[in-house]
Amino acid sequence: MQEMIVAVMNHYGYLGILFLIAVENIFPPIPSEVILTFGGFLTTYTELRVPGVVLASTCGSLIGALLLYKAGTHLTPEKLAALLETRTMHLLGFHAEDAWKTVTWFQRHGQKAVLFGRCVPIIRSLVSIPAGMASTPMPLFLFYTILGSTVWNILLVSMGALLGSSWENVLKFLSAYSELVRILIAGTVAVIAVRHIRKKRER
């Protein structure tokens, strides 16, 4: 997959970056880390520039987020979990537990989860759905999405530009970051579930 991503970006430049990031927001198995850090590397030897890569990737993030927000307006947590349990979704890398993790994250952090979630693996791709489910005001959703996506994009594109041909070294760090986030989210969900069960028993 990494080779395909690199080929698209090499051939289509900014438009390729916009397209890939939009798709990545809908299908998390496509890694934004590769797209953004390689995009930064491209600025060291092509006509692409860091501001342009950041702008294209932020526009792509917004397009993907809006599509998921719209989908969220027609879903409940149960429907979302059932959808992610289908064979097609499994092949795309989705699991029902991802839905509960994202919904729990949104409930804990409120509407600001849209902002913070843009910088968290797994959550960043799905957080738009609970935002739609909760009917988050569109101006607020757009503001948080653009702000959070811009920060994430600037960070990774700049790292790719700074490291140049060693841009793939960033992926090792981000892989460890993603794994840590997964563990923290799983732990949080488990604690909330235990508390919920205890409250039910007390009642």
Accessible surface in RSA format (square Angstrom, percent):
REM  Atomic radii and reference values for relative SASA: ProtOr
REM  Chains: A
REM  Algorithm: Lee & Richards
REM  Probe-radius: 1.40
REM  Slices: 20
REM RES _ NUM      All-atoms   Total-Side   Main-Chain    Non-polar    All polar
REM                ABS   REL    ABS   REL    ABS   REL    ABS   REL    ABS   REL
RES MET A   1   119.06  61.7  74.94  49.6  44.12 105.0  78.17  66.5  40.88  54.2
RES GLN A   2    56.83  31.8  52.51  38.4   4.32  10.3  17.60  37.5  39.23  29.8
RES GLU A   3   135.35  77.7 126.98  96.1   8.36  19.9  74.41 143.9  60.93  49.8
RES MET A   4    92.14  47.7  84.34  55.8   7.80  18.6  82.25  69.9   9.89  13.1
RES ILE A   5     0.00   0.0   0.00   0.0   0.00   0.0   0.00   0.0   0.00   0.0
RES VAL A   6    31.42  20.7  31.42  28.4   0.00   0.0  31.42  27.3   0.00   0.0
RES ALA A   7    58.13  53.4  48.50  74.8   9.63  21.9  54.87  77.3   3.26   8.6
RES VAL A   8    32.29  21.2  30.06  27.2   2.23   5.4  32.25  28.0   0.04   0.1
RES MET A   9     1.06   0.5   0.00   0.0   1.06   2.5   0.00   0.0   1.06   1.4
RES ASN A  10    81.89  56.5  50.30  48.6  31.59  76.1  21.27  51.2  60.62  58.6
RES HIS A  11   139.79  76.4 109.38  76.0  30.41  77.8  67.24  69.3  72.55  84.4
RES TYR A  12   131.66  61.5 114.62  65.2  17.04  44.3  78.77  59.2  52.90  65.2
RES GLY A  13    14.77  18.2   0.00   N/A  14.77  18.2  13.54  37.2   1.23   2.7
RES TYR A  14    79.71  37.2  76.49  43.5   3.23   8.4  69.64  52.3  10.07  12.4
RES LEU A  15   132.83  74.0 128.96  92.3   3.87   9.7 129.50  90.9   3.33   9.0
RES GLY A  16     2.92   3.6   0.00   N/A   2.92   3.6   2.92   8.0   0.00   0.0
RES ILE A  17     0.03   0.0   0.03   0.0   0.00   0.0   0.03   0.0   0.00   0.0
RES LEU A  18    47.76  26.6  47.76  34.2   0.00   0.0  47.76  33.5   0.00   0.0
RES PHE A  19   118.57  59.3 117.29  72.7   1.28   3.3 118.57  71.9   0.00   0.0
RES LEU A  20     3.70   2.1   3.70   2.6   0.00   0.0   3.70   2.6   0.00   0.0
RES ILE A  21     0.79   0.5   0.79   0.6   0.00   0.0   0.79   0.6   0.00   0.0
RES ALA A  22    11.57  10.6  11.50  17.8   0.06   0.1  11.57  16.3   0.00   0.0
RES VAL A  23    33.95  22.3  33.24  30.1   0.71   1.7  33.93  29.5   0.02   0.1
RES GLU A  24     5.32   3.1   5.32   4.0   0.00   0.0   0.00   0.0   5.32   4.3
RES ASN A  25     0.85   0.6   0.69   0.7   0.16   0.4   0.30   0.7   0.55   0.5
RES ILE A  26    43.27  24.6  40.39  30.1   2.89   7.0  40.39  29.1   2.89   7.8
RES PHE A  27    68.80  34.4  68.80  42.6   0.00   0.0  68.80  41.7   0.00   0.0
RES PRO A  28    38.40  28.0  24.01  21.9  14.39  52.3  24.40  20.1  14.00  87.0
RES PRO A  29    57.92  42.2  31.44  28.7  26.48  96.2  44.49  36.7  13.43  83.4
RES ILE A  30    19.50  11.1  19.50  14.5   0.00   0.0  19.50  14.0   0.00   0.0
RES PRO A  31    40.56  29.6  36.02  32.8   4.54  16.5  40.56  33.5   0.00   0.0
RES SER A  32     2.21   1.9   1.36   1.8   0.85   2.0   0.06   0.1   2.15   3.0
RES GLU A  33    27.26  15.6  27.26  20.6   0.00   0.0   8.94  17.3  18.32  15.0
RES VAL A  34     8.19   5.4   8.19   7.4   0.00   0.0   8.19   7.1   0.00   0.0
RES ILE A  35     0.01   0.0   0.00   0.0   0.01   0.0   0.00   0.0   0.01   0.0
RES LEU A  36     0.04   0.0   0.04   0.0   0.00   0.0   0.04   0.0   0.00   0.0
RES THR A  37     0.00   0.0   0.00   0.0   0.00   0.0   0.00   0.0   0.00   0.0
RES PHE A  38     8.41   4.2   8.41   5.2   0.00   0.0   8.41   5.1   0.00   0.0
RES GLY A  39     0.00   0.0   0.00   N/A   0.00   0.0   0.00   0.0   0.00   0.0
RES GLY A  40     0.00   0.0   0.00   N/A   0.00   0.0   0.00   0.0   0.00   0.0
RES PHE A  41    37.08  18.6  37.08  23.0   0.00   0.0  37.08  22.5   0.00   0.0
RES LEU A  42     1.86   1.0   1.86   1.3   0.00   0.0   1.86   1.3   0.00   0.0
RES THR A  43    19.93  14.2   5.27   5.3  14.65  34.9   3.03   4.1  16.90  25.5
RES THR A  44    70.57  50.2  32.17  32.6  38.39  91.5  37.28  50.1  33.29  50.3
RES TYR A  45   124.53  58.1  88.92  50.6  35.61  92.7  87.58  65.8  36.95  45.6
RES THR A  46    45.65  32.5  28.99  29.4  16.66  39.7  38.45  51.7   7.20  10.9
RES GLU A  47   161.34  92.6 146.20 110.6  15.14  36.0  59.84 115.7 101.51  82.9
RES LEU A  48    20.17  11.2  20.17  14.4   0.00   0.0  20.17  14.2   0.00   0.0
RES ARG A  49   134.69  56.6 134.69  68.7   0.00   0.0  59.57  81.4  75.12  45.5
RES VAL A  50    46.03  30.3  44.47  40.3   1.56   3.8  44.47  38.6   1.56   4.2
RES PRO A  51   100.44  73.2  89.81  81.9  10.62  38.6  96.25  79.5   4.19  26.0
RES GLY A  52    20.23  24.9   0.00   N/A  20.23  24.9  16.69  45.8   3.54   7.9
RES VAL A  53     0.02   0.0   0.02   0.0   0.00   0.0   0.02   0.0   0.00   0.0
RES VAL A  54    15.67  10.3  15.67  14.2   0.00   0.0  15.67  13.6   0.00   0.0
RES LEU A  55   119.04  66.3 116.36  83.2   2.69   6.8 118.95  83.5   0.09   0.2
RES ALA A  56     9.26   8.5   5.18   8.0   4.08   9.3   8.85  12.5   0.41   1.1
RES SER A  57     0.00   0.0   0.00   0.0   0.00   0.0   0.00   0.0   0.00   0.0
RES THR A  58    13.80   9.8  13.79  14.0   0.01   0.0  13.44  18.1   0.36   0.5
RES CYS A  59    48.97  37.0  46.50  51.9   2.47   5.8   8.64  21.9  40.34  43.5
RES GLY A  60     0.00   0.0   0.00   N/A   0.00   0.0   0.00   0.0   0.00   0.0
RES SER A  61     0.07   0.1   0.07   0.1   0.00   0.0   0.00   0.0   0.07   0.1
RES LEU A  62    39.94  22.2  39.76  28.4   0.18   0.4  39.79  27.9   0.15   0.4
RES ILE A  63    77.84  44.3  76.15  56.7   1.69   4.1  77.38  55.7   0.46   1.2
RES GLY A  64     0.00   0.0   0.00   N/A   0.00   0.0   0.00   0.0   0.00   0.0
RES ALA A  65     0.36   0.3   0.00   0.0   0.36   0.8   0.36   0.5   0.00   0.0
RES LEU A  66    61.00  34.0  56.99  40.8   4.01  10.1  57.29  40.2   3.70  10.0
RES LEU A  67   101.22  56.4  94.64  67.7   6.59  16.6  95.15  66.8   6.07  16.3
RES LEU A  68    18.15  10.1  18.15  13.0   0.00   0.0  18.15  12.7   0.00   0.0
RES TYR A  69    21.35  10.0  21.35  12.1   0.00   0.0  10.67   8.0  10.68  13.2
RES LYS A  70   130.30  63.6 130.30  79.9   0.00   0.0  79.62  71.7  50.67  54.0
RES ALA A  71    40.64  37.4  32.61  50.3   8.04  18.3  39.81  56.1   0.84   2.2
RES GLY A  72     0.08   0.1   0.00   N/A   0.08   0.1   0.00   0.0   0.08   0.2
RES THR A  73    63.87  45.4  32.42  32.9  31.45  74.9  33.65  45.2  30.23  45.7
RES HIS A  74   125.64  68.7 105.21  73.1  20.43  52.3  84.95  87.6  40.69  47.3
RES LEU A  75    37.98  21.2  25.92  18.5  12.07  30.3  26.32  18.5  11.66  31.4
RES THR A  76    58.64  41.7  57.28  58.1   1.37   3.3  55.49  74.5   3.16   4.8
RES PRO A  77    35.58  25.9  35.09  32.0   0.49   1.8  35.42  29.2   0.16   1.0
RES GLU A  78   112.94  64.8 106.48  80.6   6.46  15.4  62.95 121.8  49.99  40.8
RES LYS A  79   121.72  59.4 114.67  70.4   7.05  16.8  70.65  63.6  51.07  54.4
RES LEU A  80     2.00   1.1   2.00   1.4   0.00   0.0   2.00   1.4   0.00   0.0
RES ALA A  81    11.33  10.4  11.13  17.2   0.20   0.5  11.33  16.0   0.00   0.0
RES ALA A  82    65.19  59.9  50.24  77.5  14.95  34.0  59.11  83.2   6.08  16.1
RES LEU A  83    80.88  45.0  76.29  54.6   4.59  11.5  80.45  56.5   0.43   1.2
RES LEU A  84     5.24   2.9   5.24   3.7   0.00   0.0   5.24   3.7   0.00   0.0
RES GLU A  85    90.38  51.9  74.40  56.3  15.98  38.1  35.50  68.7  54.88  44.8
RES THR A  86    60.64  43.1  53.17  53.9   7.47  17.8  58.46  78.5   2.18   3.3
RES ARG A  87   186.21  78.2 175.35  89.4  10.86  25.9  74.71 102.1 111.49  67.6
RES THR A  88    84.41  60.0  83.18  84.3   1.23   2.9  47.35  63.6  37.06  56.0
RES MET A  89    36.01  18.7  36.01  23.8   0.00   0.0  31.78  27.0   4.23   5.6
RES HIS A  90    71.93  39.3  58.34  40.5  13.60  34.8  38.10  39.3  33.83  39.4
RES LEU A  91   130.93  72.9  97.14  69.5  33.80  85.0 100.68  70.7  30.26  81.4
RES LEU A  92    56.43  31.4  54.07  38.7   2.36   5.9  56.43  39.6   0.00   0.0
RES GLY A  93    40.09  49.4   0.00   N/A  40.09  49.4  21.72  59.6  18.37  41.1
RES PHE A  94     8.95   4.5   8.95   5.5   0.00   0.0   8.95   5.4   0.00   0.0
RES HIS A  95    83.93  45.9  83.93  58.3   0.00   0.0  51.20  52.8  32.73  38.1
RES ALA A  96    17.25  15.9  17.01  26.3   0.24   0.5  17.01  24.0   0.24   0.6
RES GLU A  97   100.16  57.5  93.65  70.8   6.51  15.5  29.79  57.6  70.37  57.5
RES ASP A  98    13.57   9.5  13.57  13.5   0.00   0.0   0.00   0.0  13.57  13.5
RES ALA A  99     0.86   0.8   0.80   1.2   0.06   0.1   0.86   1.2   0.00   0.0
RES TRP A 100   102.28  41.0 102.28  49.5   0.00   0.0  88.14  47.0  14.15  23.0
RES LYS A 101    20.54  10.0  19.83  12.2   0.71   1.7   8.85   8.0  11.69  12.4
RES THR A 102     0.30   0.2   0.30   0.3   0.00   0.0   0.30   0.4   0.00   0.0
RES VAL A 103    10.41   6.9  10.41   9.4   0.00   0.0  10.41   9.0   0.00   0.0
RES THR A 104    18.99  13.5  18.99  19.3   0.00   0.0   4.72   6.3  14.27  21.6
RES TRP A 105    47.36  19.0  43.73  21.2   3.62   8.5  47.06  25.1   0.30   0.5
RES PHE A 106    15.96   8.0  15.84   9.8   0.12   0.3  15.84   9.6   0.12   0.3
RES GLN A 107   134.04  75.0 102.34  74.8  31.69  75.5  40.29  85.8  93.75  71.1
RES ARG A 108   140.07  58.8 101.99  52.0  38.08  90.7  24.11  32.9 115.96  70.3
RES HIS A 109    68.64  37.5  49.92  34.7  18.72  47.9  41.86  43.1  26.78  31.2
RES GLY A 110    31.92  39.4   0.00   N/A  31.92  39.4  30.59  83.9   1.33   3.0
RES GLN A 111    71.83  40.2  67.29  49.2   4.54  10.8  20.81  44.3  51.02  38.7
RES LYS A 112   114.60  55.9 114.35  70.2   0.25   0.6  57.03  51.3  57.56  61.3
RES ALA A 113     0.00   0.0   0.00   0.0   0.00   0.0   0.00   0.0   0.00   0.0
RES VAL A 114     0.13   0.1   0.13   0.1   0.00   0.0   0.13   0.1   0.00   0.0
RES LEU A 115    35.25  19.6  34.19  24.5   1.07   2.7  34.19  24.0   1.07   2.9
RES PHE A 116    99.48  49.8  93.85  58.1   5.63  14.7  97.83  59.3   1.65   4.7
RES GLY A 117     0.00   0.0   0.00   N/A   0.00   0.0   0.00   0.0   0.00   0.0
RES ARG A 118     0.94   0.4   0.94   0.5   0.00   0.0   0.00   0.0   0.94   0.6
RES CYS A 119    33.86  25.6  33.86  37.8   0.00   0.0  19.20  48.6  14.66  15.8
RES VAL A 120    16.15  10.6  16.15  14.6   0.00   0.0  16.15  14.0   0.00   0.0
RES PRO A 121    10.18   7.4   7.81   7.1   2.37   8.6  10.18   8.4   0.00   0.0
RES ILE A 122    21.94  12.5  13.80  10.3   8.13  19.6  15.17  10.9   6.77  18.4
RES ILE A 123     0.00   0.0   0.00   0.0   0.00   0.0   0.00   0.0   0.00   0.0
RES ARG A 124     6.35   2.7   6.35   3.2   0.00   0.0   5.32   7.3   1.02   0.6
RES SER A 125     2.40   2.0   1.87   2.5   0.54   1.2   0.12   0.3   2.28   3.2
RES LEU A 126     4.70   2.6   4.70   3.4   0.00   0.0   4.70   3.3   0.00   0.0
RES VAL A 127     0.03   0.0   0.03   0.0   0.00   0.0   0.03   0.0   0.00   0.0
RES SER A 128     0.33   0.3   0.33   0.4   0.00   0.0   0.00   0.0   0.33   0.5
RES ILE A 129     8.86   5.0   8.86   6.6   0.00   0.0   8.86   6.4   0.00   0.0
RES PRO A 130     4.63   3.4   3.62   3.3   1.01   3.7   3.85   3.2   0.78   4.9
RES ALA A 131     0.00   0.0   0.00   0.0   0.00   0.0   0.00   0.0   0.00   0.0
RES GLY A 132     1.04   1.3   0.00   N/A   1.04   1.3   0.00   0.0   1.04   2.3
RES MET A 133    44.81  23.2  14.17   9.4  30.64  72.9  16.39  13.9  28.43  37.7
RES ALA A 134    59.98  55.1  28.26  43.6  31.72  72.2  40.01  56.3  19.97  52.9
RES SER A 135    85.08  71.9  67.73  90.4  17.34  39.9  36.98  78.7  48.10  67.4
RES THR A 136     0.89   0.6   0.14   0.1   0.75   1.8   0.13   0.2   0.76   1.2
RES PRO A 137    69.08  50.3  58.47  53.3  10.61  38.6  69.08  57.0   0.00   0.0
RES MET A 138    74.74  38.7  70.07  46.4   4.68  11.1  69.09  58.7   5.66   7.5
RES PRO A 139   103.35  75.3  93.04  84.8  10.31  37.5  98.11  81.0   5.24  32.6
RES LEU A 140    57.79  32.2  54.81  39.2   2.98   7.5  56.87  39.9   0.92   2.5
RES PHE A 141     0.00   0.0   0.00   0.0   0.00   0.0   0.00   0.0   0.00   0.0
RES LEU A 142    55.02  30.6  55.02  39.4   0.00   0.0  55.02  38.6   0.00   0.0
RES PHE A 143   117.19  58.6 110.61  68.5   6.58  17.1 116.39  70.6   0.80   2.3
RES TYR A 144    25.73  12.0  25.73  14.6   0.00   0.0   7.32   5.5  18.41  22.7
RES THR A 145     0.42   0.3   0.42   0.4   0.00   0.0   0.39   0.5   0.02   0.0
RES ILE A 146    73.42  41.8  73.05  54.4   0.37   0.9  73.42  52.9   0.00   0.0
RES LEU A 147    73.98  41.2  71.46  51.1   2.52   6.3  73.85  51.9   0.13   0.4
RES GLY A 148     1.03   1.3   0.00   N/A   1.03   1.3   1.03   2.8   0.00   0.0
RES SER A 149     0.30   0.3   0.30   0.4   0.00   0.0   0.30   0.6   0.00   0.0
RES THR A 150    37.53  26.7  37.53  38.0   0.00   0.0  32.95  44.3   4.57   6.9
RES VAL A 151    79.97  52.6  76.70  69.4   3.27   7.9  78.68  68.4   1.29   3.5
RES TRP A 152     8.00   3.2   7.35   3.6   0.65   1.5   8.00   4.3   0.00   0.0
RES ASN A 153     0.38   0.3   0.38   0.4   0.00   0.0   0.00   0.0   0.38   0.4
RES ILE A 154    82.43  46.9  82.43  61.4   0.00   0.0  82.43  59.4   0.00   0.0
RES LEU A 155    92.83  51.7  89.11  63.8   3.72   9.3  92.68  65.1   0.15   0.4
RES LEU A 156     0.00   0.0   0.00   0.0   0.00   0.0   0.00   0.0   0.00   0.0
RES VAL A 157     0.00   0.0   0.00   0.0   0.00   0.0   0.00   0.0   0.00   0.0
RES SER A 158    46.07  38.9  41.16  54.9   4.91  11.3  32.37  68.9  13.70  19.2
RES MET A 159    49.04  25.4  47.69  31.6   1.35   3.2  44.87  38.2   4.17   5.5
RES GLY A 160     0.00   0.0   0.00   N/A   0.00   0.0   0.00   0.0   0.00   0.0
RES ALA A 161    26.16  24.1  15.17  23.4  10.99  25.0  15.40  21.7  10.76  28.5
RES LEU A 162   155.04  86.3 124.92  89.4  30.12  75.7 131.01  92.0  24.03  64.7
RES LEU A 163    71.88  40.0  57.48  41.1  14.41  36.2  60.08  42.2  11.80  31.8
RES GLY A 164    12.63  15.6   0.00   N/A  12.63  15.6  12.63  34.7   0.00   0.0
RES SER A 165    96.82  81.8  69.56  92.8  27.26  62.8  37.62  80.1  59.20  82.9
RES SER A 166    49.64  41.9  42.25  56.4   7.38  17.0  14.48  30.8  35.15  49.2
RES TRP A 167    17.15   6.9  17.15   8.3   0.00   0.0   6.98   3.7  10.17  16.5
RES GLU A 168    85.84  49.3  83.29  63.0   2.55   6.1  20.88  40.4  64.96  53.0
RES ASN A 169    77.18  53.2  69.09  66.8   8.09  19.5  17.95  43.2  59.22  57.2
RES VAL A 170     3.77   2.5   0.18   0.2   3.59   8.7   3.77   3.3   0.01   0.0
RES LEU A 171    34.86  19.4  31.43  22.5   3.43   8.6  31.93  22.4   2.93   7.9
RES LYS A 172   154.36  75.3 141.06  86.6  13.30  31.7  98.23  88.4  56.13  59.8
RES PHE A 173   128.79  64.4 121.04  75.0   7.75  20.2 127.95  77.6   0.84   2.4
RES LEU A 174     6.70   3.7   6.51   4.7   0.18   0.5   6.70   4.7   0.00   0.0
RES SER A 175    72.75  61.5  61.78  82.5  10.97  25.3  30.39  64.7  42.36  59.3
RES ALA A 176    65.37  60.1  51.27  79.1  14.10  32.1  59.93  84.4   5.44  14.4
RES TYR A 177    67.79  31.6  62.20  35.4   5.59  14.6  50.71  38.1  17.09  21.1
RES SER A 178    20.62  17.4  20.62  27.5   0.00   0.0  14.88  31.7   5.75   8.0
RES GLU A 179    95.72  55.0  94.63  71.6   1.08   2.6  40.63  78.6  55.09  45.0
RES LEU A 180    97.93  54.5  95.73  68.5   2.21   5.6  97.41  68.4   0.53   1.4
RES VAL A 181    14.31   9.4  14.06  12.7   0.25   0.6  14.31  12.4   0.00   0.0
RES ARG A 182   108.14  45.4 107.13  54.6   1.01   2.4  20.47  28.0  87.67  53.1
RES ILE A 183   107.05  60.9 100.59  74.9   6.46  15.6 104.03  74.9   3.02   8.2
RES LEU A 184   108.61  60.5 103.68  74.2   4.93  12.4 106.52  74.8   2.09   5.6
RES ILE A 185    11.00   6.3   8.99   6.7   2.01   4.9  11.00   7.9   0.00   0.0
RES ALA A 186    45.73  42.0  38.96  60.1   6.77  15.4  41.21  58.0   4.52  12.0
RES GLY A 187    34.25  42.2   0.00   N/A  34.25  42.2  33.74  92.6   0.52   1.2
RES THR A 188    41.45  29.5  35.78  36.3   5.68  13.5  18.53  24.9  22.92  34.7
RES VAL A 189    38.19  25.1  37.49  33.9   0.70   1.7  37.56  32.6   0.63   1.7
RES ALA A 190    53.19  48.9  46.10  71.1   7.09  16.1  52.86  74.4   0.32   0.9
RES VAL A 191    76.03  50.0  72.97  66.1   3.05   7.4  75.87  65.9   0.16   0.4
RES ILE A 192    61.00  34.7  60.21  44.9   0.79   1.9  60.43  43.5   0.57   1.5
RES ALA A 193    45.86  42.2  38.54  59.5   7.31  16.6  45.26  63.7   0.59   1.6
RES VAL A 194    70.70  46.5  70.11  63.5   0.59   1.4  70.63  61.4   0.06   0.2
RES ARG A 195   150.51  63.2 148.79  75.8   1.71   4.1  40.92  55.9 109.58  66.4
RES HIS A 196    98.24  53.7  95.19  66.2   3.05   7.8  66.06  68.1  32.18  37.4
RES ILE A 197    86.12  49.0  85.78  63.9   0.34   0.8  86.10  62.0   0.02   0.1
RES ARG A 198   150.63  63.2 149.15  76.0   1.48   3.5  40.01  54.7 110.63  67.0
RES LYS A 199   118.85  58.0 117.77  72.3   1.07   2.6  61.26  55.1  57.59  61.3
RES LYS A 200   129.85  63.3 115.32  70.8  14.53  34.6  62.98  56.7  66.87  71.2
RES ARG A 201   198.39  83.3 164.02  83.6  34.37  81.8  61.95  84.7 136.45  82.7
RES GLU A 202   147.70  84.8 109.66  83.0  38.04  90.6  50.01  96.7  97.69  79.8
RES ARG A 203   221.15  92.9 155.33  79.2  65.82 156.7  79.52 108.7 141.63  85.8
END  Absolute sums over single chains surface
CHAIN  1 A    10550.1       9203.3       1346.8       7233.3       3316.8
END  Absolute sums over all chains
TOTAL         10550.1       9203.3       1346.8       7233.3       3316.8
